[in-house]
Amino acid sequence: MALFDEGGVRLGIAPIAWTNDDLPDLGGGNTFEQCVSEMALAGFAGCEVGNKYPQDAGTLKKALDLRGIQICNRWFSTFLITKPYEETEAAFIETLRFLKAMGAGVIGVSEQSHSTQGLATPVFEGRHIMDDSEWDKLTAGLNRLGKTARGMGMKLSFHHHMGTVVQTAAEVDRLMAGTNPDLVSLLFDSGHLAYCGEDCHAVLKKYAKRVGHVHLKDIRPNVVKRVKDEKLSFLDGVRAGAFTVPGDGCIDFGPIFQALAESGYRGWMVVEAEQDPAKADPLEYAIKARKYLRERAGL
């Protein structure tokens, strides 16, 4: 029996399994055409935007239409606590226009001020902790951006992420408490919460009604332990295989699907599992994830 209403939830997959934006050598030889063709072949209806995608909306839309794929979201980096608001807003509006032209309804935002996710810094150490004034800047800025997005018929969904100023369950709590539910939703990412030792099920249960976008990511606990023990960076962990697709790691996705279904979630669920494509064939893992979602969520 299907958990979700027919047509209420659509499945996408991120291109980061084929070509990694932060580690260009991972999948460096994989083309945009290969990536989106294999997404379609594996049975996915949508995707997010990768570094090899055409930047012209018309060109990109034609390539995706040929394969029955559509854009559902794009990562957007904010610097609300370290740069003037107007700088972030200008780029935000430009990205909103692109996404709207592509038929997407969500923009995924991550605060990148002081982020260590792209640095050689050990991911479990040295992370910036915001003070009250920084929290005020972040939440006020997100509310303003959310209002701009809503005015353009779009939804801002905030992405908690390893190595950033919003990583832990307590930080998600403070962000949710300080932002307007009508303007800022949560981009729930199972893998990032589990990676930092949080109970992803408890976080989702608390905020299921505010979820605006979903990243389905699994982790390999033995690799995460190695990252912690050997003081590896976030990107070192990616290379080592800390992340994988749902059903291939340790996270039980049954309660996740149940919580989202009970909350009446409607929107995209996106498989996002950055790995080294030389070690984890993207098409093989995409098919594995699609099979798991069919069996566990009836999607």
Buried (B, 14 or more C-beta within 10 A) or exposed (E): EEBBEEEBBBBBBBBBBBBBBEBEEBBEEBEBEBBBBBBBEBBBBBBBBBEBBBEEBEEBBEBBEEBEBBBBBBBBBBBBBBEEBEEBBEEBBEBBEBBBBBEBBBBBBBBBBBBBBBEEBBBBEEBBEBEEEBBEBBBBBBBBBBBBBBEEEBBBBBBBBBBBBBBBBEBBEBBBEBBEEEBBBBBBBBBBBBBBEBEBBEBBBBBBEBBBBBBBBBBBEEBBEBBBEEEBBBBBBBBBBBBBBBBBBEBBBEBBBBBBBEBEBEBBBBBBBBBBBEEBBBBEBBBBBBEBBEEBBBB
